Amino acid sequence: EEAFTRLQSLIARYPNGDRANAARLRLARWENSRGQSEQARQWLSALQVKQLDATQQRTFYRLQAELAEDPVEKAVALSALRANLAAAEAAAESDSTASTEAAEAVASVDTEIDGQLEALSTEELGRLAVTLNGPAPPAGRIRLLLARRALEAGDPENAQRLLEKSSDYSLTPRDE
């Protein structure tokens, strides 16, 4: 409780200080651990993720996914987590141990994303495709899944269009 109060005081005194966002993240994690999801969401929404270091950003995205009330929001957070981990993997190329750990973390999040995508309705997948609006994974994977669903629904023309569109996006080895 005392640490919680200190962090709140730090933020109140220095709302734009160099440690304020990290403090907000700590408070969000603490509130979440106490089962106070709404308060945790408020702390997360008040912070600027770009001012966190890469490790703190991963914590932010993981917590954001955990606290998401909407399945599309959860998928967006997992996609951001994946991008952060992929950047860490690329940065760790010269260190084989760190590179392997980062690759395993990316693969783990990819598995989680796959499960999330499969659980989304076709309407939610469409909303996610628009929300992500970029070429990074899982954008291509979403189009492939939408193509499969169109084919299963008896719409081969739409399936073909979506399949062709998927090549405009980055695909991972598991997508191909």
KOLZAMAR-956735 format. One record per residue: residue number from 1; x, y, z of N, C-alpha, C, O, CB in turn. Coordinates in Angstrom, 3 decimals, m for minus. Glycine has a CB too. Example, Ala and Ser with C-alpha at 12.3 -4.5 7.8 and 13.67 -1.06 7.14 Angstrom:
// residues 2
REC  num       npx       npy       npz      capx      capy      capz       cpx       cpy       cpz       opx       opy       opz      cbpx      cbpy      cbpz
REC    1    13.190    m5.690     7.800    12.300    m4.500     7.800    13.200    m3.300     7.800    14.236    m3.319     8.465    11.308    m4.473     9.046
REC    2    12.850    m2.250     7.080    13.670    m1.060     7.140    12.900     0.030     7.870    13.409     1.138     8.039    14.084    m0.598     5.725
***
This chain:
// residues 176
REC  num       npx       npy       npz      capx      capy      capz       cpx       cpy       cpz       opx       opy       opz      cbpx      cbpy      cbpz
REC    1     0.818    m1.202     0.000     0.000     0.000     0.000     0.861     1.264     0.000     0.542     2.233    m0.689    m0.930    m0.001     1.206
REC    2     1.941     1.257     0.764     2.794     2.442     0.819     3.433     2.716    m0.540     3.529     3.867    m0.966     3.880     2.272     1.890
REC    3     3.872     1.653    m1.220     4.480     1.821    m2.546     3.443     2.359    m3.530     3.753     3.209    m4.365     5.067     0.474    m3.060
REC    4     2.230     1.867    m3.428     1.142     2.331    m4.281     0.927     3.833    m4.083     0.815     4.585    m5.050    m0.159     1.551    m3.978
REC    5     0.873     4.249    m2.844     0.673     5.664    m2.513     1.839     6.514    m3.020     1.631     7.621    m3.516     0.512     5.843    m0.989
REC    6     3.051     6.003    m2.900     4.222     6.741    m3.394     4.169     6.930    m4.904     4.478     8.004    m5.420     5.510     6.012    m3.011
REC    7     3.774     5.872    m5.600     3.680     5.972    m7.055     2.605     6.972    m7.465     2.802     7.755    m8.394     3.383     4.599    m7.667
REC    8     1.483     6.946    m6.781     0.425     7.917    m7.074     0.906     9.344    m6.813     0.609    10.255    m7.586    m0.829     7.619    m6.229
REC    9     1.641     9.533    m5.734     2.178    10.855    m5.409     3.168    11.310    m6.477     3.161    12.473    m6.879     2.856    10.839    m4.026
REC   10     4.015    10.399    m6.933     4.977    10.710    m7.989     4.245    11.202    m9.235     4.635    12.203    m9.836     5.843     9.472    m8.325
REC   11     3.193    10.500    m9.615     2.435    10.872   m10.814     1.721    12.204   m10.607     1.666    13.030   m11.518     1.415     9.773   m11.175
REC   12     1.173    12.414    m9.410     0.473    13.674    m9.122     1.432    14.858    m9.191     1.082    15.915    m9.717    m0.195    13.616    m7.734
REC   13     2.630    14.684    m8.667     3.605    15.774    m8.653     4.274    15.984   m10.004     4.537    17.117   m10.407     4.657    15.508    m7.609
REC   14     4.548    14.881   m10.702     5.274    14.951   m11.973     4.514    14.149   m13.048     5.013    13.119   m13.502     6.734    14.408   m11.806
REC   15     3.329    14.598   m13.456     2.515    13.819   m14.393     3.192    13.566   m15.737     2.867    12.599   m16.425     1.215    14.520   m14.626
REC   16     4.121    14.422   m16.107     4.838    14.250   m17.371     6.310    13.920   m17.163     7.117    14.034   m18.085     4.714    15.502   m18.210
REC   17     6.650    13.511   m15.953     8.029    13.183   m15.630     8.508    11.954   m16.378     7.710    11.184   m16.913     8.179    12.970   m14.146
REC   18     9.818    11.781   m16.408    10.394    10.678   m17.170    10.061     9.300   m16.592    10.226     8.292   m17.279    11.885    10.843   m17.240
REC   19     9.603     9.241   m15.358     9.236     7.952   m14.759     7.730     7.787   m14.561     7.277     6.766   m14.043     9.933     7.791   m13.428
REC   20     6.958     8.790   m14.972     5.511     8.752   m14.736     4.830     7.602   m15.479     3.951     6.945   m14.922     4.882    10.072   m15.156
REC   21     5.221     7.356   m16.713     4.573     6.287   m17.475     4.928     4.906   m16.925     4.076     4.019   m16.866     4.969     6.377   m18.948
REC   22     6.174     4.730   m16.527     6.564     3.460   m15.906     5.801     3.267   m14.592     5.408     2.150   m14.256     8.101     3.419   m15.655
REC   23     5.595     4.355   m13.859     4.827     4.273   m12.609     3.374     3.909   m12.902     2.784     3.100   m12.185     4.897     5.613   m11.833
REC   24     2.800     4.486   m13.931     1.422     4.137   m14.315     1.322     2.658   m14.667     0.355     1.988   m14.305     0.953     5.000   m15.512
REC   25     2.317     2.160   m15.366     2.323     0.741   m15.728     2.375    m0.134   m14.473     1.646    m1.121   m14.368     3.520     0.423   m16.651
REC   26     3.237     0.233   m13.529     3.321    m0.531   m12.277     1.994    m0.504   m11.520     1.557    m1.517   m10.975     4.444     0.025   m11.385
REC   27     1.365     0.660   m11.494     0.067     0.774   m10.818    m0.989    m0.069   m11.523    m1.818    m0.698   m10.865    m0.385     2.243   m10.761
REC   28    m0.967    m0.086   m12.841    m1.922    m0.907   m13.594    m1.721    m2.390   m13.285    m2.688    m3.125   m13.085    m1.774    m0.656   m15.111
REC   29    m0.469    m2.820   m13.246    m0.190    m4.226   m12.914    m0.657    m4.547   m11.497    m1.230    m5.607   m11.249     1.320    m4.532   m13.057
REC   30    m0.409    m3.634   m10.584    m0.796    m3.852    m9.203    m2.314    m3.928    m9.077    m2.835    m4.824    m8.414    m0.238    m2.742    m8.311
REC   31    m3.028    m2.997    m9.707    m4.497    m3.013    m9.669    m5.036    m4.310   m10.283    m5.979    m4.905    m9.761    m5.073    m1.783   m10.422
REC   32    m4.439    m4.737   m11.383    m4.885    m5.971   m12.020    m4.661    m7.172   m11.104    m5.509    m8.061   m11.025    m4.156    m6.177   m13.350
REC   33    m3.536    m7.199   m10.422    m3.247    m8.326    m9.517    m4.232    m8.367    m8.349    m4.456    m9.419    m7.752    m1.802    m8.229    m8.981
REC   34    m4.815    m7.215    m8.030    m5.817    m7.147    m6.960    m7.228    m7.396    m7.487    m8.196    m7.343    m6.728    m5.757    m5.788    m6.268
REC   35    m7.344    m7.669    m8.792    m8.662    m7.907    m9.377    m9.415    m6.635    m9.725   m10.620    m6.674    m9.976    m9.485    m8.720    m8.441
REC   36    m8.721    m5.516    m9.741    m9.338    m4.222   m10.038    m9.101    m3.878   m11.520    m8.322    m2.984   m11.848    m8.759    m3.100    m9.102
REC   37    m9.788    m4.605   m12.391    m9.564    m4.475   m13.832    m9.853    m3.077   m14.356    m9.086    m2.547   m15.160   m10.414    m5.467   m14.572
REC   38   m10.935    m2.481   m13.915   m11.290    m1.154   m14.427   m10.228    m0.120   m14.055    m9.847     0.708   m14.883   m12.663    m0.718   m13.884
REC   39    m9.754    m0.170   m12.818    m8.701     0.769   m12.412    m7.417     0.503   m13.198    m6.713     1.437   m13.581    m8.430     0.660   m10.891
REC   40    m7.122    m0.762   m13.434    m5.932    m1.103   m14.223    m6.053    m0.536   m15.638    m5.091     0.010   m16.178    m5.732    m2.638   m14.275
REC   41    m7.240    m0.669   m16.235    m7.459    m0.108   m17.570    m7.274     1.406   m17.576    m6.723     1.967   m18.524    m8.859    m0.462   m18.071
REC   42    m7.732     2.059   m16.523    m7.586     3.520   m16.446    m6.116     3.925   m16.395    m5.709     4.880   m17.057    m8.322     4.069   m15.211
REC   43    m5.321     3.199   m15.612    m3.884     3.504   m15.554    m3.246     3.277   m16.921    m2.421     4.080   m17.356    m3.179     2.634   m14.479
REC   44    m3.616     2.199   m17.600    m3.042     1.918   m18.920    m3.424     2.999   m19.928    m2.593     3.440   m20.722    m3.506     0.544   m19.425
REC   45    m4.682     3.420   m19.890    m5.130     4.417   m20.869    m4.472     5.776   m20.639    m4.405     6.595   m21.555    m6.649     4.563   m20.814
REC   46    m3.989     6.021   m19.424    m3.369     7.308   m19.102    m1.898     7.372   m19.485    m1.303     8.449   m19.451    m3.513     7.591   m17.630
REC   47    m1.302     6.253   m19.846     0.137     6.298   m20.127     0.437     6.360   m21.618    m0.392     5.999   m22.454     0.822     5.091   m19.525
REC   48     1.631     6.821   m21.926     2.108     6.919   m23.300     3.112     5.795   m23.524     4.247     5.851   m23.051     2.748     8.325   m23.589
REC   49     2.673     4.781   m24.252     3.466     3.564   m24.403     4.814     3.833   m25.075     5.793     3.154   m24.767     2.687     2.536   m25.206
REC   50     4.883     4.789   m25.970     6.144     5.072   m26.668     7.221     5.616   m25.738     8.399     5.632   m26.094     5.903     6.060   m27.791
REC   51     6.825     6.062   m24.550     7.805     6.562   m23.593     8.319     5.465   m22.660     9.123     5.735   m21.767     7.201     7.686   m22.779
REC   52     7.862     4.244   m22.863     8.339     3.101   m22.086     9.482     2.436   m22.838     9.566     2.546   m24.062     7.189     2.086   m21.814
REC   53    10.356     1.751   m22.122    11.385     0.975   m22.820    10.738    m0.275   m23.407     9.578    m0.566   m23.113    12.561     0.596   m21.856
REC   54    11.470    m1.011   m24.230    10.915    m2.151   m24.960    10.340    m3.219   m24.028     9.280    m3.777   m24.313    11.984    m2.767   m25.842
REC   55    11.014    m3.506   m22.937    10.525    m4.510   m21.986     9.226    m4.038   m21.336     8.285    m4.817   m21.181    11.592    m4.802   m20.903
REC   56     9.179    m2.786   m20.965     7.958    m2.239   m20.376     6.826    m2.217   m21.400     5.666    m2.424   m21.048     8.211    m0.823   m19.832
REC   57     7.155    m1.969   m22.648     6.129    m2.000   m23.692     5.533    m3.396   m23.814     4.321    m3.542   m23.976     6.715    m1.552   m25.043
REC   58     6.370    m4.414   m23.738     5.856    m5.783   m23.800     4.909    m6.052   m22.633     3.862    m6.677   m22.800     7.017    m6.798   m23.792
REC   59     5.290    m5.574   m21.456     4.424    m5.721   m20.280     3.108    m4.989   m20.514     2.041    m5.509   m20.186     5.126    m5.180   m19.002
REC   60     3.179    m3.797   m21.073     1.979    m3.012   m21.375     1.057    m3.780   m22.320    m0.133    m3.928   m22.040     2.363    m1.654   m21.994
REC   61     1.597    m4.269   m23.437     0.764    m4.966   m24.424     0.188    m6.261   m23.869    m0.958    m6.607   m24.159     1.573    m5.262   m25.680
REC   62     0.973    m6.977   m23.076     0.479    m8.212   m22.471    m0.683    m7.901   m21.526    m1.711    m8.577   m21.560     1.615    m8.946   m21.713
REC   63    m0.520    m6.889   m20.693    m1.565    m6.502   m19.757    m2.782    m5.965   m20.502    m3.918    m6.249   m20.122    m1.040    m5.455   m18.770
REC   64    m2.553    m5.203   m21.543    m3.653    m4.680   m22.349    m4.458    m5.834   m22.959    m5.688    m5.788   m22.978    m3.114    m3.746   m23.462
REC   65    m3.779    m6.850   m23.448    m4.479    m8.018   m24.004    m5.276    m8.734   m22.920    m6.419    m9.137   m23.134    m3.477    m8.994   m24.658
REC   66    m4.667    m8.885   m21.776    m5.329    m9.567   m20.663    m6.583    m8.820   m20.212    m7.581    m9.441   m19.847    m4.364    m9.720   m19.487
REC   67    m6.534    m7.503   m20.236    m7.638    m6.687   m19.741    m8.676    m6.337   m20.813    m9.716    m5.758   m20.499    m7.092    m5.423   m19.151
REC   68    m8.405    m6.679   m22.051    m9.315    m6.313   m23.145   m10.698    m6.916   m22.923   m10.842    m8.096   m22.604    m8.747    m6.778   m24.501
REC   69   m11.690    m6.085   m23.099   m13.072    m6.542   m22.970   m13.649    m6.965   m24.314   m14.647    m7.683   m24.380   m13.934    m5.448   m22.356
REC   70   m13.015    m6.514   m25.369   m13.460    m6.814   m26.722   m12.427    m7.730   m27.373   m11.230    m7.462   m27.274   m13.663    m5.506   m27.556
REC   71   m12.858    m8.804   m28.038   m11.880    m9.722   m28.634   m11.024    m9.088   m29.728    m9.889    m9.510   m29.945   m12.592   m10.912   m29.199
REC   72   m11.553    m8.087   m30.414   m10.756    m7.397   m31.426    m9.665    m6.578   m30.737    m8.524    m6.554   m31.198   m11.653    m6.485   m32.316
REC   73   m10.006    m5.909   m29.639    m8.998    m5.157   m28.871    m7.895    m6.085   m28.379    m6.719    m5.722   m28.391    m9.653    m4.432   m27.671
REC   74    m8.275    m7.279   m27.950    m7.275    m8.238   m27.488    m6.337    m8.623   m28.632    m5.122    m8.691   m28.451    m7.956    m9.493   m26.907
REC   75    m6.905    m8.873   m29.799    m6.076    m9.235   m30.952    m5.154    m8.088   m31.353    m4.013    m8.328   m31.748    m6.959    m9.635   m32.139
REC   76    m5.624    m6.857   m31.260    m4.787    m5.697   m31.577    m3.610    m5.624   m30.600    m2.471    m5.392   m31.007    m5.623    m4.383   m31.525
REC   77    m3.890    m5.822   m29.315    m2.821    m5.789   m28.307    m1.816    m6.918   m28.538    m0.608    m6.707   m28.427    m3.416    m5.894   m26.888
REC   78    m2.307    m8.105   m28.856    m1.397    m9.226   m29.138    m0.553    m8.955   m30.381     0.615    m9.340   m30.441    m2.193   m10.530   m29.320
REC   79    m1.143    m8.295   m31.366    m0.394    m7.943   m32.581     0.717    m6.951   m32.260     1.823    m7.063   m32.789    m1.336    m7.352   m33.649
REC   80     0.428    m5.988   m31.401     1.447    m5.027   m30.992     2.549    m5.726   m30.187     3.730    m5.419   m30.344     0.812    m3.888   m30.164
REC   81     2.155    m6.657   m29.333     3.131    m7.438   m28.572     4.017    m8.229   m29.521     5.233    m8.283   m29.341     2.424    m8.387   m27.580
REC   82     3.410    m8.842   m30.529     4.169    m9.624   m31.496     5.180    m8.740   m32.224     6.334    m9.131   m32.404     3.222   m10.298   m32.504
REC   83     4.746    m7.546   m32.642     5.650    m6.627   m33.344     6.830    m6.242   m32.455     7.967    m6.169   m32.921     4.892    m5.362   m33.793
REC   84     6.557    m6.000   m31.188     7.613    m5.637   m30.251     8.603    m6.798   m30.103     9.816    m6.588   m30.117     7.012    m5.253   m28.875
REC   85     8.092    m7.998   m29.964     8.951    m9.182   m29.815     9.745    m9.452   m31.091    10.911    m9.843   m31.025     8.105   m10.415   m29.455
REC   86     9.118    m9.244   m32.254     9.821    m9.449   m33.526    10.971    m8.452   m33.667    12.031    m8.791   m34.193     8.844    m9.309   m34.718
REC   87    10.758    m7.223   m33.195    11.838    m6.227   m33.217    12.974    m6.658   m32.291    14.148    m6.488   m32.619    11.306    m4.832   m32.801
REC   88    12.620    m7.209   m31.147    13.645    m7.707   m30.217    14.402    m8.874   m30.837    15.614    m8.999   m30.665    13.005    m8.139   m28.877
REC   89    13.682    m9.726   m31.557    14.326   m10.857   m32.238    15.318   m10.356   m33.287    16.437   m10.861   m33.377    13.265   m11.772   m32.899
REC   90    14.913    m9.375   m34.072    15.791    m8.819   m35.102    17.015    m8.148   m34.480    18.124    m8.255   m35.004    15.024    m7.814   m35.971
REC   91    16.808    m7.463   m33.369    17.915    m6.770   m32.698    18.890    m7.738   m32.051    20.047    m7.391   m31.817    17.377    m5.817   m31.650
REC   92    18.433    m8.947   m31.760    19.263    m9.921   m31.044    19.971   m10.896   m31.983    20.498   m11.908   m31.521    18.413   m10.696   m30.061
REC   93    19.997   m10.621   m33.274    20.584   m11.556   m34.231    22.010   m11.967   m33.892    22.393   m13.114   m34.124    20.560   m10.954   m35.594
REC   94    22.793   m11.054   m33.352    24.195   m11.372   m33.067    24.366   m12.197   m31.793    25.439   m12.756   m31.563    24.998   m10.093   m32.952
REC   95    23.339   m12.279   m30.974    23.384   m13.048   m29.726    22.449   m14.246   m29.895    21.229   m14.107   m29.802    22.969   m12.162   m28.474
REC   96    23.023   m15.412   m30.142    22.201   m16.579   m30.485    21.226   m16.964   m29.380    20.103   m17.373   m29.673    23.090   m17.759   m30.799
REC   97    21.625   m16.843   m28.124    20.722   m17.190   m27.016    19.547   m16.227   m26.964    18.397   m16.655   m26.861    21.477   m17.178   m25.671
REC   98    19.824   m14.935   m27.033    18.758   m13.930   m26.997    17.871   m14.057   m28.228    16.654   m13.895   m28.136    19.351   m12.507   m26.908
REC   99    18.471   m14.343   m29.376    17.701   m14.502   m30.608    16.757   m15.698   m30.519    15.605   m15.620   m30.943    18.642   m14.663   m31.807
REC  100    17.250   m16.798   m29.966    16.416   m17.993   m29.805    15.266   m17.723   m28.845    14.126   m18.107   m29.108    17.259   m19.176   m29.299
REC  101    15.564   m17.066   m27.737    14.512   m16.741   m26.770    13.462   m15.825   m27.386    12.265   m16.015   m27.169    15.116   m16.083   m25.525
REC  102    13.905   m14.837   m28.149    12.968   m13.919   m28.791    12.131   m14.643   m29.839    10.930   m14.396   m29.949    13.721   m12.747   m29.431
REC  103    12.753   m15.534   m30.609    12.014   m16.299   m31.615    10.962   m17.185   m30.958     9.851   m17.319   m31.470    12.975   m17.154   m32.455
REC  104    11.310   m17.785   m29.829    10.341   m18.610   m29.099     9.191   m17.769   m28.562     8.042   m18.213   m28.556    11.028   m19.347   m27.947
REC  105     9.496   m16.561   m28.113     8.450   m15.662   m27.614     7.513   m15.250   m28.755     6.297   m15.201   m28.571     9.080   m14.407   m26.954
REC  106     8.076   m14.955   m29.929     7.254   m14.610   m31.092     6.354   m15.793   m31.460     5.162   m15.615   m31.711     8.150   m14.208   m32.301
REC  107     6.926   m16.992   m31.491     6.144   m18.185   m31.837     5.015   m18.412   m30.833     3.908   m18.794   m31.214     7.054   m19.425   m31.896
REC  108     5.291   m18.182   m29.578     4.265   m18.349   m28.542     3.118   m17.358   m28.736     1.948   m17.723   m28.625     4.881   m18.171   m27.145
REC  109     3.461   m16.107   m29.025     2.422   m15.096   m29.255     1.680   m15.403   m30.557     0.469   m15.195   m30.640     3.040   m13.667   m29.305
REC  110     2.389   m15.894   m31.568     1.719   m16.289   m32.812     0.666   m17.369   m32.550    m0.428   m17.328   m33.114     2.750   m16.794   m33.840
REC  111     1.000   m18.322   m31.704     0.045   m19.371   m31.354    m1.170   m18.771   m30.650    m2.310   m19.151   m30.915     0.713   m20.437   m30.459
REC  112    m0.909   m17.843   m29.764    m1.994   m17.165   m29.054    m2.859   m16.357   m30.025    m4.086   m16.364   m29.924    m1.425   m16.245   m27.958
REC  113    m2.217   m15.669   m30.954    m2.955   m14.899   m31.963    m3.803   m15.834   m32.816    m4.961   m15.531   m33.103    m1.984   m14.088   m32.859
REC  114    m3.236   m16.972   m33.224    m3.989   m17.928   m34.028    m5.272   m18.349   m33.322    m6.342   m18.378   m33.930    m3.132   m19.153   m34.337
REC  115    m5.160   m18.672   m32.052    m6.349   m19.052   m31.287    m7.361   m17.927   m31.211    m8.567   m18.150   m31.322    m5.959   m19.478   m29.891
REC  116    m6.856   m16.711   m31.020    m7.743   m15.544   m30.953    m8.441   m15.321   m32.296    m9.643   m15.058   m32.334    m6.945   m14.280   m30.548
REC  117    m7.694   m15.425   m33.392    m8.289   m15.213   m34.716    m9.349   m16.261   m35.032   m10.409   m15.932   m35.564    m7.207   m15.234   m35.791
REC  118    m9.070   m17.506   m34.711   m10.040   m18.572   m34.971   m11.343   m18.346   m34.209   m12.417   m18.720   m34.681    m9.448   m19.929   m34.593
REC  119   m11.245   m17.736   m33.037   m12.428   m17.510   m32.198   m13.254   m16.304   m32.656   m14.408   m16.158   m32.252   m12.004   m17.314   m30.751
REC  120   m12.677   m15.443   m33.490   m13.390   m14.253   m33.940   m14.413   m14.602   m35.009   m14.196   m15.495   m35.828   m12.409   m13.214   m34.472
REC  121   m15.521   m13.892   m34.991   m16.507   m14.034   m36.059   m15.944   m13.402   m37.327   m14.950   m12.678   m37.275   m17.871   m13.377   m35.663
REC  122   m16.564   m13.668   m38.440   m16.116   m13.069   m39.693   m16.224   m11.549   m39.621   m15.354   m10.845   m40.133   m16.939   m13.611   m40.878
REC  123   m17.279   m11.035   m38.993   m17.440    m9.582   m38.831   m16.310    m9.020   m37.977   m15.761    m7.965   m38.297   m18.813    m9.247   m38.190
REC  124   m15.958    m9.704   m36.906   m14.867    m9.244   m36.038   m13.523    m9.291   m36.764   m12.683    m8.408   m36.588   m14.804   m10.099   m34.763
REC  125   m13.328   m10.329   m37.580   m12.084   m10.400   m38.370   m11.986    m9.221   m39.331   m10.914    m8.642   m39.505   m12.012   m11.731   m39.158
REC  126   m13.108    m8.869   m39.954   m13.126    m7.715   m40.845   m12.806    m6.430   m40.099   m12.060    m5.586   m40.594   m14.478    m7.596   m41.525
REC  127   m13.370    m6.287   m38.912   m13.097    m5.112   m38.082   m11.627    m5.070   m37.673   m11.012    m4.004   m37.650   m13.997    m5.112   m36.831
REC  128   m11.076    m6.226   m37.355    m9.662    m6.301   m36.979    m8.771    m5.925   m38.165    m7.787    m5.205   m37.997    m9.310    m7.719   m36.474
REC  129    m9.110    m6.408   m39.355    m8.321    m6.091   m40.551    m8.275    m4.581   m40.775    m7.230    m4.033   m41.125    m8.908    m6.798   m41.795
REC  130    m9.400    m3.917   m40.574    m9.457    m2.465   m40.748    m8.687    m1.767   m39.629    m7.981    m0.790   m39.876   m10.923    m1.976   m40.777
REC  131    m8.822    m2.264   m38.404    m8.169    m1.648   m37.247    m6.649    m1.738   m37.362    m5.949    m0.761   m37.099    m8.639    m2.317   m35.949
REC  132    m6.143    m2.892   m37.750    m4.685    m3.055   m37.862    m4.125    m2.225   m39.005    m3.091    m1.574   m38.855    m4.323    m4.530   m38.066
REC  133    m4.805    m2.246   m40.149    m4.490    m1.361   m41.261    m2.996    m1.210   m41.535    m2.509    m0.096   m41.724    m5.075    m0.021   m41.001
REC  134    m2.292    m2.289   m41.557    m0.864    m2.251   m41.852    m0.417    m3.600   m42.381    m1.162    m4.578   m42.308    m0.050    m1.863   m40.598
REC  135     0.785    m3.659   m42.910     1.248    m4.893   m43.549     1.817    m5.948   m42.601     2.019    m7.092   m43.009     2.278    m4.556   m44.549
REC  136     2.075    m5.588   m41.358     2.753    m6.523   m40.440     1.832    m7.677   m40.032     0.609    m7.536   m40.015     3.241    m5.776   m39.183
REC  137     2.445    m8.819   m39.705     1.644    m9.930   m39.197     0.846    m9.488   m37.974     1.345    m8.714   m37.157     2.544   m11.134   m38.845
REC  138    m0.358    m9.959   m37.845    m1.041   m11.033   m38.568    m1.949   m10.557   m39.688    m2.924   m11.242   m39.999    m1.839   m11.836   m37.616
REC  139    m1.674    m9.412   m40.310    m2.562    m8.876   m41.349    m2.776    m9.882   m42.484    m3.912   m10.091   m42.909    m1.987    m7.569   m41.912
REC  140    m1.714   m10.503   m42.977    m1.856   m11.504   m44.028    m2.629   m12.714   m43.554    m3.460   m13.255   m44.284    m0.500   m11.930   m44.531
REC  141    m2.361   m13.135   m42.346    m3.042   m14.287   m41.754    m4.544   m14.045   m41.663    m5.341   m14.958   m41.879    m2.471   m14.590   m40.362
REC  142    m4.926   m12.811   m41.342    m6.352   m12.464   m41.253    m7.004   m12.632   m42.618    m8.093   m13.196   m42.723    m6.542   m11.009   m40.736
REC  143    m6.334   m12.137   m43.675    m6.903   m12.276   m45.031    m7.000   m13.736   m45.443    m7.963   m14.134   m46.098    m6.054   m11.504   m46.056
REC  144    m6.009   m14.539   m45.065    m6.076   m15.972   m45.382    m7.252   m16.637   m44.678    m7.952   m17.460   m45.267    m4.767   m16.671   m44.986
REC  145    m7.461   m16.285   m43.441    m8.580   m16.850   m42.684    m9.911   m16.395   m43.275   m10.845   m17.188   m43.397    m8.488   m16.444   m41.199
REC  146    m9.995   m15.123   m43.639   m11.226   m14.625   m44.281   m11.456   m15.329   m45.621   m12.597   m15.626   m45.975   m11.150   m13.087   m44.492
REC  147   m10.383   m15.595   m46.366   m10.501   m16.310   m47.642   m11.025   m17.729   m47.412   m11.899   m18.203   m48.138    m9.135   m16.355   m48.370
REC  148   m10.482   m18.397   m46.395   m10.955   m19.755   m46.087   m12.434   m19.756   m45.724   m13.194   m20.618   m46.166   m10.137   m20.359   m44.938
REC  149   m12.830   m18.782   m44.916   m14.238   m18.695   m44.518   m15.145   m18.380   m45.710   m16.255   m18.905   m45.797   m14.415   m17.628   m43.436
REC  150   m14.682   m17.532   m46.622   m15.468   m17.226   m47.819   m15.631   m18.479   m48.669   m16.711   m18.738   m49.201   m14.803   m16.099   m48.641
REC  151   m14.566   m19.248   m48.796   m14.633   m20.491   m49.560   m15.598   m21.473   m48.913   m16.409   m22.101   m49.594   m13.243   m21.121   m49.684
REC  152   m15.505   m21.600   m47.588   m16.420   m22.491   m46.863   m17.874   m22.042   m46.964   m18.786   m22.864   m46.879   m16.015   m22.571   m45.402
REC  153   m18.092   m20.744   m47.144   m19.446   m20.200   m47.262   m19.955   m20.259   m48.701   m21.067   m19.815   m48.990   m19.481   m18.759   m46.758
REC  154   m19.141   m20.805   m49.598   m19.563   m20.941   m50.987   m19.379   m19.687   m51.814   m20.136   m19.457   m52.757   m20.984   m21.344   m51.034
REC  155   m18.405   m18.880   m51.490   m18.125   m17.641   m52.220   m16.693   m17.686   m52.754   m15.813   m17.005   m52.228   m18.336   m16.391   m51.304
REC  156   m16.455   m18.494   m53.807   m15.082   m18.658   m54.300   m14.483   m17.377   m54.883   m13.268   m17.190   m54.820   m15.049   m19.739   m55.347
REC  157   m15.309   m16.493   m55.448   m14.776   m15.251   m56.009   m14.180   m14.372   m54.902   m13.076   m13.847   m55.042   m15.882   m14.482   m56.768
REC  158   m14.921   m14.221   m53.810   m14.425   m13.425   m52.683   m13.204   m14.100   m52.062   m12.248   m13.431   m51.668   m15.534   m13.231   m51.617
REC  159   m13.246   m15.423   m51.979   m12.104   m16.163   m51.431   m10.852   m15.912   m52.274    m9.767   m15.706   m51.730   m12.415   m17.680   m51.372
REC  160   m11.001   m15.928   m53.592    m9.868   m15.685   m54.488    m9.341   m14.268   m54.309    m8.130   m14.058   m54.251   m10.275   m15.921   m55.955
REC  161   m10.245   m13.294   m54.221    m9.852   m11.893   m54.039    m9.065   m11.723   m52.740    m8.027   m11.063   m52.716   m11.097   m10.975   m54.035
REC  162    m9.576   m12.332   m51.649    m8.910   m12.232   m50.347    m7.558   m12.945   m50.350    m6.594   m12.474   m49.745    m9.802   m12.817   m49.249
REC  163    m7.502   m14.079   m51.036    m6.243   m14.815   m51.136    m5.198   m13.981   m51.875    m4.044   m13.912   m51.452    m6.458   m16.166   m51.852
REC  164    m5.597   m13.354   m52.968    m4.677   m12.494   m53.705    m4.267   m11.289   m52.858    m3.111   m10.867   m52.894    m5.319   m12.025   m55.022
REC  165    m5.213   m10.738   m52.096    m4.943    m9.574   m51.246    m3.946    m9.930   m50.139    m3.166    m9.079   m49.709    m6.256    m9.040   m50.629
REC  166    m3.970   m11.172   m49.682    m3.063   m11.572   m48.592    m1.601   m11.410   m48.984    m0.746   m11.226   m48.118    m3.326   m13.022   m48.188
REC  167    m1.307   m11.475   m50.271     0.097   m11.326   m50.696     0.591    m9.885   m50.556     1.792    m9.634   m50.660     0.258   m11.785   m52.149
REC  168    m0.322    m8.934   m50.321     0.073    m7.539   m50.078     0.605    m7.342   m48.665     1.110    m6.270   m48.331    m1.111    m6.603   m50.317
REC  169     0.493    m8.364   m47.845     0.849    m8.265   m46.418     1.952    m9.236   m46.098     2.161   m10.230   m46.794    m0.371    m8.535   m45.516
REC  170     2.660    m8.926   m45.022     3.716    m9.831   m44.560     3.103   m11.128   m44.069     2.167   m11.133   m43.270     4.557    m9.176   m43.442
REC  171     3.641   m12.208   m44.558     3.214   m13.528   m44.088     4.378   m14.164   m43.341     5.542   m13.960   m43.689     2.741   m14.438   m45.278
REC  172     4.057   m14.916   m42.338     5.084   m15.626   m41.594     5.178   m17.037   m42.168     4.281   m17.451   m42.902     4.767   m15.650   m40.057
REC  173     6.221   m17.777   m41.861     6.331   m19.148   m42.363     5.101   m20.001   m42.010     4.706   m20.873   m42.784     7.590   m19.803   m41.803
REC  174     4.507   m19.750   m40.854     3.340   m20.550   m40.481     2.111   m20.180   m41.311     1.155   m20.953   m41.368     3.036   m20.374   m38.994
REC  175     2.121   m18.996   m41.962     0.998   m18.577   m42.797     1.044   m19.189   m44.184     0.013   m19.325   m44.843     0.972   m17.077   m42.911
REC  176     2.239   m19.561   m44.630     2.407   m20.002   m46.026     2.080   m21.439   m46.253     2.181   m21.925   m47.379     3.788   m19.764   m46.473
***
